[in-house]
């Protein structure tokens, strides 16, 4: 499937666009021998190219066609239309003399993954401020040879009398810190400038504190100092407790498993659309018509990139219908069942909506979970990229997984990828998280901040947000060729709510296996096989009452579809 057939499909589409453009009505022009055939209007050229480039973008994004081949076909169509157009000769020459579209092919440079030193911190400092008091939660320190960041969440505590409304409307963030200067110092005599990078809403800000230069490798503590000599907090780094992770190894998790992705790239790309649809539904989208799902499925099927009997289109249609999102345009019946994680997200959304209606609200009910958990796990490489799980935070109505990445591909140039924008699934990976109550959450990447070549930080927003502080989480990361799953304990940290939501007490025995089992079957369109080729190995002792208890060397069963 795909390959030559996809190229043939796009060339035939280009020929059809050329014929249709020539039939489009346009003004006649007179020559000495009488009228000649109408020339192709410029607007028709634009429409024809847009349609072809969109189809080419679908095929390249789904891995069925090389970008250069798609761009070359588009350039050939543009040339054929230009010489048949109503443009004057100078304008035609300018279009033909400009660099061809293939020259815009994106460069996908991938720097080598760097060693990471990761150290859970789990400390908080109260920031006294009459008009904008807050708590600064310092979760995990991650350091590479060129960069050091401290994942951070800032929780505002606005005065209830409304006296700070003028500040509240500016949003939470470090702009409310009552200091003129902020810097850091360590026990090795090092001094570091401090910068904040992140974003937030009214109640909370999530991001990182960046240290420059990178932290000294032998530092045993780090002081955060304000206005010259006022020490806000001393962070005990305990070098022996930190983990330096060279390329090809991992920092301890409760259990980890890795294996290849075996499903067709088009199936995985459509599953990525499902993740976007679920995120849109949570944000109260009214339609998915702009995604052009029906047209996308038809292009992939006709080009041979998607099997005619694939279950994924029917599952996408069923997902849209369960979420009451019209406009998917997918031909054929909706599937009777959808993948377990999708169904979990849908059911949680329904529960939140029912709770909101009971409370007289108009939107999703707030989950009522406030927690700040320091994580210290580096996952095995996924497609040459290393990910450090550096914090799990939930405040107000949002939950985030903080991630530091090394070895990320750097994209430059124009991409023929419909619907793919900077900051929208920019990492190119699929992320799912399952909490200790057995609930699944799709994790969507926001805009990433680049630290140095190949090193970036970003936050994954969990859809839906956590309903209660979990005792542990299962994280699944899927790339184009590889997939990793890890079980990670979530120690309570400063500011974590003492109350547990439904299903959060104890271990993962309710709704989540104690060890990694066969995951979502590949026929569900998520690219996860029935069994794992990689080993599941214990990485550190199990602890009673969390994910480590009863952990098996072998892979256990997965929960059934609902």
C-alpha positions in Angstrom: 0.0 0.0 0.0 1.0 3.6 -0.4 4.3 4.4 -2.2 3.9 4.3 -6.0 0.1 4.0 -5.7 0.0 7.2 -3.6 2.1 9.0 -6.2 0.0 7.7 -9.0 -3.1 8.9 -7.2 -1.8 12.4 -6.7 -0.7 12.7 -10.4 -4.1 11.6 -11.6 -5.7 14.2 -9.2 -3.4 16.8 -10.7 -4.5 15.9 -14.2 -8.1 16.1 -13.1 -7.5 19.5 -11.6 -5.9 20.7 -14.8 -8.8 19.5 -17.0 -11.4 21.1 -14.6 -9.5 24.3 -14.6 -9.5 24.5 -18.3 -13.3 24.0 -18.4 -13.8 26.8 -15.8 -15.5 29.9 -17.3 -13.2 32.8 -18.1 -13.0 35.9 -20.3 -12.2 35.3 -24.0 -9.5 37.4 -25.6 -9.3 38.5 -29.2 -6.4 37.8 -31.5 -6.0 38.7 -35.2 -7.3 35.3 -36.3 -10.4 35.6 -34.1 -11.3 34.5 -30.6 -9.2 31.9 -28.9 -10.1 29.6 -26.0 -10.7 31.2 -22.6 -7.6 31.4 -20.4 -7.7 29.9 -16.9 -8.6 32.6 -14.3 -6.1 33.2 -11.6 -8.7 32.4 -8.9 -9.2 28.9 -10.5 -5.4 28.3 -10.4 -5.3 29.1 -6.7 -8.3 26.8 -5.9 -6.8 24.0 -8.0 -3.4 24.2 -6.3 -4.9 24.5 -2.9 -6.9 21.3 -3.4 -3.9 19.4 -4.7 -1.6 20.6 -2.0 -4.1 19.7 0.6 -4.4 16.1 -0.7 -0.6 15.9 -1.0 -0.3 17.1 2.6 -2.7 14.3 3.7 -0.5 11.7 2.0 2.8 13.1 3.3 1.5 13.5 6.9 0.2 10.0 6.8 3.5 8.6 5.7 2.3 7.4 2.3 4.3 9.8 0.1 7.5 11.7 0.3 7.2 15.5 0.7 9.5 16.1 -2.3 7.4 13.9 -4.6 4.2 15.7 -3.5 5.8 19.1 -3.8 7.1 18.3 -7.3 3.7 17.2 -8.5 2.2 20.5 -7.2 4.9 22.5 -8.9 4.2 20.8 -12.2 0.5 21.5 -11.9 1.3 25.2 -11.1 3.5 25.5 -14.2 0.8 23.9 -16.5 -1.9 26.2 -15.1 0.3 29.3 -15.3 1.0 28.9 -19.0 -2.7 28.5 -19.6 -3.7 31.3 -17.4 -5.0 34.9 -17.9 -1.8 36.3 -16.3 0.3 38.5 -18.5 3.7 37.4 -19.7 5.8 39.1 -17.0 3.7 37.7 -14.2 3.9 34.2 -15.7 7.7 34.5 -15.9 8.0 35.7 -12.3 6.0 32.6 -11.2 8.0 30.2 -13.3 11.4 31.7 -12.3 10.8 31.5 -8.6 12.3 28.5 -6.6 10.2 25.4 -7.1 8.1 24.1 -4.3 10.4 21.1 -3.7 13.0 23.7 -2.5 10.7 24.3 0.5 11.0 20.8 1.7 11.4 20.8 5.5 14.7 19.9 7.0 14.3 17.3 9.7 17.6 17.5 11.6 17.7 15.4 14.8 20.5 16.2 17.2 21.8 13.3 19.3 20.0 12.9 22.7 22.1 14.2 25.6 22.7 12.8 29.0 20.2 14.0 31.6 20.6 14.5 35.3 17.1 14.4 36.9 16.3 15.0 40.5 12.9 15.2 42.2 12.7 18.3 44.5 9.1 18.4 45.8 9.4 21.6 47.8 7.3 24.7 47.9 7.7 28.3 49.1 5.0 30.7 50.2 5.3 34.1 48.5 3.9 36.8 50.8 2.3 39.6 48.9 -0.7 41.6 50.2 -2.3 41.9 46.8 -1.1 38.7 45.0 0.0 36.0 47.5 1.0 32.7 46.0 2.8 29.4 46.4 5.7 28.4 44.2 5.8 24.6 43.8 9.2 23.4 42.7 8.8 19.9 41.4 11.8 18.4 39.5 15.3 19.6 38.4 16.5 18.4 35.0 20.0 19.2 33.8 21.8 18.5 30.5 25.4 19.6 29.6 23.9 22.8 28.1 20.8 23.5 30.1 19.2 23.3 33.6 15.5 23.8 34.3 13.3 23.4 37.4 9.7 22.4 36.6 7.4 24.8 38.5 3.8 25.6 39.2 2.7 28.9 40.7 -0.7 28.8 42.6 -2.2 32.2 43.2 -4.3 32.9 46.3 -6.2 36.0 45.3 -7.9 38.0 48.2 -11.5 36.9 48.4 -12.7 40.5 48.8 -11.9 41.3 45.1 -9.4 44.0 46.0 -6.9 42.6 43.4 -9.2 42.3 40.5 -7.0 44.5 38.4 -4.1 42.0 38.9 -6.3 38.9 38.5 -7.2 39.9 35.0 -3.5 39.9 34.0 -3.4 36.2 34.9 -1.2 34.1 37.2 2.5 34.2 36.7 5.9 35.4 37.9 5.0 39.0 37.1 3.3 39.0 40.5 6.5 38.1 42.4 7.2 41.1 44.7 11.0 41.1 44.0 13.2 43.3 41.8 15.9 40.7 41.5 15.9 36.9 41.6 18.9 34.7 41.3 20.3 31.4 42.6 23.5 30.2 44.3 25.0 26.8 45.1 27.4 25.3 47.6 30.2 25.2 44.9 30.3 29.0 44.7 28.2 29.1 41.5 25.8 31.9 40.8 23.0 31.6 38.3 20.6 34.0 36.7 17.0 32.9 36.9 14.3 33.1 34.1 10.7 32.0 34.0 9.1 30.4 30.9 5.5 29.2 30.9 1.9 30.2 30.8 -1.3 29.9 32.8 -4.8 31.2 33.6 -6.1 33.2 36.4 -5.5 30.7 39.2 -2.3 29.0 38.3 0.8 29.3 36.1 2.8 26.2 34.9 6.3 26.3 33.4 10.0 26.1 34.3 12.6 28.2 36.0 15.7 28.3 33.8 19.1 28.5 35.3 22.1 30.1 33.5 24.8 28.8 33.3 23.9 25.1 33.7 24.0 23.8 37.3 27.4 22.6 38.6 27.4 18.8 38.6 28.6 18.5 42.2 26.1 21.0 43.7 24.6 19.7 46.9 22.1 22.5 47.5 20.7 25.5 45.6 19.5 28.7 47.2 16.8 30.8 45.5 17.6 34.4 46.5 15.5 37.5 46.1 16.7 41.2 46.2 20.3 40.6 47.1 20.4 38.6 50.3 16.8 37.3 51.1 16.9 33.5 50.7 13.5 32.3 49.7 14.3 28.6 50.0 17.1 26.1 50.0 16.7 23.2 47.6 18.5 20.1 48.9 19.9 18.5 45.8 21.5 15.5 47.4 23.8 14.4 44.5 23.6 10.8 45.5 19.8 10.9 45.1 20.0 12.4 41.6 20.2 10.2 38.5 22.5 11.0 35.6 21.1 9.2 32.6 23.4 8.6 29.6 22.0 7.9 26.2 20.3 4.5 25.9 19.5 4.1 29.6 16.6 5.1 31.8 16.0 6.6 35.2 14.1 4.3 37.5 10.4 3.8 37.0 8.3 1.1 38.7 8.1 -0.8 35.4 8.8 0.0 31.8 8.2 -1.8 28.5 9.0 -0.9 24.9 8.2 -2.3 21.5 7.8 -1.4 17.8 4.8 0.2 16.2 3.4 -2.3 13.7 0.3 -0.6 12.3 0.2 1.4 9.1 1.3 5.1 9.4 -2.1 6.2 8.1 -3.9 4.4 10.9 -1.7 6.1 13.5 -2.2 9.5 11.8 -6.0 9.1 11.9 -5.7 8.1 15.6 -4.0 11.4 16.1 -7.1 13.1 14.7 -9.1 11.3 17.3 -6.9 12.8 20.0 -7.5 16.3 18.6 -11.2 15.6 18.4 -11.4 14.7 22.1 -9.4 17.8 23.1 -11.7 19.9 21.0 -14.8 18.4 22.6 -13.5 19.2 26.0 -13.0 22.8 24.9 -16.6 22.9 23.8 -16.0 22.8 20.0 -19.2 22.9 18.0 -18.1 20.9 14.9 -15.3 19.0 13.3 -16.1 20.0 9.7 -12.9 21.9 9.3 -10.9 18.7 9.8 -12.3 17.3 6.6 -12.3 13.8 8.0 -14.4 12.3 5.3 -12.3 13.7 2.6 -9.1 12.6 4.4 -10.4 9.0 4.7 -11.3 9.0 1.0 -7.9 10.2 -0.1 -6.0 7.7 2.1 -8.3 4.8 0.9 -8.1 5.7 -2.8 -4.3 6.2 -2.6 -3.9 2.8 -1.0 -2.5 4.1 2.3 -5.6 2.9 4.2 -7.1 -0.5 3.9 -10.7 -0.4 2.5 -11.8 -2.6 5.5 -10.1 -0.5 8.1 -12.1 -0.1 11.3 -10.6 3.3 12.1 -12.9 5.5 10.0 -16.0 3.9 11.6 -14.5 4.4 15.0 -13.7 8.1 14.2 -17.3 8.6 13.1 -18.6 6.9 16.3 -16.3 9.1 18.4 -17.7 12.2 16.8 -21.3 11.0 17.3 -20.7 10.1 21.0 -19.3 13.6 21.5 -22.2 15.2 19.6 -19.8 16.8 17.1 -21.3 17.1 13.7 -19.6 17.5 10.4 -17.2 14.5 10.2 -18.4 13.6 6.7 -17.1 10.0 7.0 -19.0 7.7 4.6 -20.1 4.3 6.0 -21.7 3.3 9.3 -20.2 4.4 12.6 -18.6 1.6 14.6 -20.5 0.0 17.5 -17.5 0.1 19.7 -14.5 2.4 20.1 -11.1 1.9 21.7 -11.1 1.6 25.5 -9.1 4.9 26.1 -11.5 6.9 23.8 -14.5 5.4 25.6 -12.9 6.3 29.0 -12.4 10.0 27.9 -16.0 10.2 26.6 -17.5 8.7 29.8 -15.5 11.0 32.0 -16.7 14.0 30.0 -20.3 12.8 30.4 -19.9 12.4 34.2 -18.4 15.9 34.4 -21.3 17.3 32.4 -23.9 15.6 34.6 -22.2 16.9 37.7 -22.1 20.4 36.2 -25.8 20.3 35.4 -26.6 19.2 39.0 -24.6 22.2 40.2 -26.4 24.5 37.8 -23.3 25.1 35.7 -23.1 25.4 32.0 -19.7 23.7 31.3 -17.6 20.8 32.6 -17.4 20.7 36.3 -14.1 21.4 38.0 -12.4 18.2 38.9 -11.6 19.4 42.4 -8.1 18.0 42.3 -5.1 20.1 43.4 -1.7 18.4 43.5 1.9 19.0 42.7 3.9 15.8 42.3 7.7 15.6 41.6 8.6 12.9 39.1 12.1 11.7 38.3 11.8 9.3 35.4 13.6 9.3 32.1 12.0 7.0 29.5 13.8 4.8 27.0 14.4 6.5 23.7 11.4 6.8 21.4 12.5 7.3 17.7 15.8 8.7 19.0 14.2 11.2 21.4 14.6 11.0 25.2 11.8 12.2 27.5 12.1 13.1 31.2 8.8 13.0 33.1 9.5 16.0 35.4 6.3 16.7 37.2 2.5 16.1 37.4 0.5 19.1 38.5 -3.3 19.7 38.8 -4.8 23.1 39.7 -8.1 24.8 39.0 -9.6 23.0 36.0 -6.4 21.7 34.3 -3.9 19.0 34.8 -0.4 18.9 33.2 2.4 16.4 32.8 5.7 18.4 32.6 8.2 17.0 30.1 11.8 17.7 29.2 12.9 16.3 25.8 16.4 15.8 24.3 17.0 14.7 20.7 13.8 16.2 19.3 13.7 16.7 15.6 14.0 20.3 14.5 11.6 21.1 11.6 12.4 24.0 9.3 10.8 25.1 6.1 7.2 24.8 4.9 5.3 21.6 5.5 2.5 20.2 3.5 0.6 19.0 6.6 -3.0 20.0 6.7 -4.1 20.9 10.3 -0.6 20.6 11.7 0.5 23.9 13.2 3.3 25.0 15.5 2.2 24.2 19.0 -0.4 21.7 17.8 1.0 18.2 18.3 4.3 19.7 17.5 6.3 17.0 19.1 5.0 14.4 16.6 4.3 11.8 19.4 1.1 10.4 20.8 0.8 10.6 24.6 -1.7 8.8 26.8 -1.9 8.6 30.6 -3.9 6.2 32.8 -4.4 7.1 36.5 -4.8 4.8 39.5 -8.6 4.8 39.2 -8.3 3.2 35.7 -9.3 6.4 33.9 -7.5 7.3 30.6 -6.4 10.8 29.7 -5.2 11.9 26.3 -2.3 14.3 26.7 -2.0 17.1 24.2 1.2 19.0 23.8 1.2 22.8 24.0 3.7 25.1 22.5 7.3 24.0 23.4 10.2 26.1 24.5 13.5 25.3 23.0 16.4 25.4 25.4 19.3 24.4 23.1 19.5 22.4 19.8 17.3 19.4 20.2 16.4 20.1 23.9 13.0 21.5 24.7 10.4 21.7 27.5 6.7 21.4 27.2 3.6 20.6 29.1 1.1 18.0 28.2 -2.5 19.0 29.1 -4.5 16.0 30.3 -8.0 15.6 28.7 -10.0 15.2 30.9 -8.1 16.6 33.9 -7.5 14.4 36.9 -10.4 13.9 39.2 -8.2 13.1 42.2 -4.6 12.7 43.2 -3.4 9.4 41.8 -1.1 7.0 43.6 0.6 6.3 40.3 0.2 6.7 36.6 0.8 4.7 33.5 2.3 6.7 30.6 2.3 5.5 27.0 4.3 7.4 24.4 4.1 6.4 20.7 6.3 7.6 17.9 6.5 6.6 14.2 8.5 3.5 14.9 8.7 2.9 18.6 6.5 2.9 21.7 7.2 3.0 25.4 5.0 2.4 28.4 6.0 3.1 32.0 4.4 2.9 35.4 5.4 5.7 37.6 4.6 6.3 41.3 3.3 9.7 42.4 4.5 10.7 45.8 2.5 13.3 47.6 4.2 16.7 47.6 3.7 20.0 49.3 0.3 21.4 48.3 -1.2 18.0 47.4 -4.8 17.8 48.5 -5.3 15.4 51.4 -8.6 14.1 50.1 -8.5 11.3 47.6 -11.0 11.2 44.8 -12.9 8.0 43.9 -10.5 5.1 43.2 -7.3 6.9 44.2 -6.7 5.1 47.5 -4.4 2.1 47.5 -2.7 0.6 44.5 -3.6 0.3 40.9 -5.6 -2.9 41.4 -8.9 -1.2 40.5 -9.1 -0.6 36.8 -5.4 -0.7 36.2 -3.0 -3.8 36.0 -0.2 -4.0 38.6 2.2 -4.8 35.7 2.2 -3.8 32.1 -0.2 -5.9 30.1 -1.1 -6.1 26.4 -2.3 -2.7 25.5 -4.9 -1.4 23.1 -5.1 -3.8 20.2 -3.7 -2.6 16.9 -7.1 -2.9 15.2 -8.2 -0.1 17.4 -6.1 2.3 15.3 -3.8 3.5 18.0 -0.7 1.6 16.9 -0.4 -0.6 19.9 0.0 -4.3 19.4 -1.7 -7.3 21.2 1.6 -8.3 22.8 4.8 -6.4 23.5 8.0 -7.4 21.9 10.1 -5.7 24.5 10.6 -6.9 28.0 8.9 -5.6 31.1 11.5 -5.3 33.8 11.5 -4.2 37.4 13.3 -0.9 37.9 13.5 -0.6 41.6 11.7 -2.0 44.6 7.9 -2.0 44.9 6.3 -0.2 47.7 3.1 -1.3 49.4 0.2 0.9 48.6 1.4 2.2 45.3 2.1 0.9 41.8 5.0 -1.3 42.8 2.9 -3.7 44.9 2.5 -7.1 43.3 4.3 -6.1 40.1 4.9 -8.9 37.8 7.9 -9.7 35.6 5.5 -10.9 32.9 3.0 -8.8 31.2 -0.5 -9.1 32.6 -4.0 -8.7 31.0 -5.4 -5.5 29.8 -8.8 -4.2 30.7 -11.6 -5.2 28.2 -13.3 -2.8 25.8 -16.4 -1.0 27.0 
